[in-house]
Amino acid sequence: MSIIKQLSKIFLIAIFLSSCKTSTNKEFPKKNLEQNFNEKLNSEKKRMEIKFSCGENGISKYLDDGWNILKEDSQEKICTWKSVPATKDCNMEKDKGCKITKPDKMGEEKIYLLEK
């Protein structure tokens, strides 16, 4: 019985090894593949989305690098938060449950879609 198991294992391994073949196509060498791939990469344009919030503005360094603005969007955003007591009798140092966090300063977030 053990001889049959060993022979079946050897037979299965032989089938798996013999079924794996490497295919070579002599009509289309690898150099052409690499060259076509590199041409596709160079022809594709790169896109990037960046965000600046609460008065930050670093878009000029991207524009100097050769990026072009495709789309610009802005929205209101909370820049800082502050903690206030929920009631007049609340002691925020001793009782953390009576502390409320509220927006302090509002700002603007600018979103740029860039292409190079």
N, C-alpha and C positions, 0 to 999 in steps of 0.2 A: 504494500500500500504506500509506503514512504517513497519507494522508487518511482511510482506513478506520479506522486506529488512533485518530486524533484524534476522529473522529465517534463511535466506540464509547465513548471516554472521556467525551465530552460527554453521550452518551445515558445512560450509567450514572450520572453525576452528577445528571442531570435526574431519573432514576428515584428516586434516594436522597432528593433534596430534595423531590420531590412526595409521597413516602410519609410524610414526617414531618408530622403534623398535631397541633395542640394541641387537646385536648378540653376543653370547658367544660361544666360542669353547672350550669345556672342554678337548679335546684331546691334545691341544697344549697350555699349560699355558703361562702366560706372562713372567715368569722367563726365559723360554727357548728363547723367543724372545729377551729379553734384553741381555742374554748371547751371542747369535749368533751375535747380533748387535755389542757388545763390541769386539768380536773376529774379526769381519770384520774391525773395526776401527784400531785395533792393527796390522792387517796384511797389511793394506794399507801403502804405503810409502808416505812421505810428500815431496813435491817439492816446490822450491822457486827460483825466479829469482831476482838477485841483480845487481846493476850497480854502478861502481865507475868511477868518471870522474876527469880529470885534475890532476893527481898525487895522488889522494886519493887511499888508499889501506887498506881495513879493512877485507880482506878475511880470514886472519889468525884466527880471533876470531870465525868465523863460522866453520872453519876446526877444531879448538880446541873443539867446541861444538859437534862434531861428524857428521857434514855435509860432503858429498862427492861431488866433482865437476863432473858433467856429461858432461857439454859442456862449453867451454870458447870461447868468441868471442870478438873482439876489432874493434873499428872504430874511425876515426878521428872526433874530435869535437872542436867547438870554445869555449875557456875557458873565454876570456874577450873580450869586445867590446870597441872601442874608437870613439869619435866624432871628425870629421875634417870638416873644411870649404869647401864648394863646389867650391868656386872661391877664387882668391887672395883678392878680395875686400870685401869678406863676413865678417860681424861682427856677430859671433855666439851669442853674448850676446843680441844684439838688434833684429836681424832677425833670428828667429828660423827656417824659411823655407830654409835657405841656409846651414843647418847643415846636414852632411851625417854621418851615423853610419857605421863603418867598423870593421871587425874582427881584434883584436889586437894580442892575443896569441892563438895558436892552441895547442891542447892536444889530449889525447887519452882516449876514454871511453871503459872500460872493462865490459863485460856483462857475468855473471856466472849463469849457471843453476845448482842448488844444489839439492841433494836428501838426505834424512835422513832415 
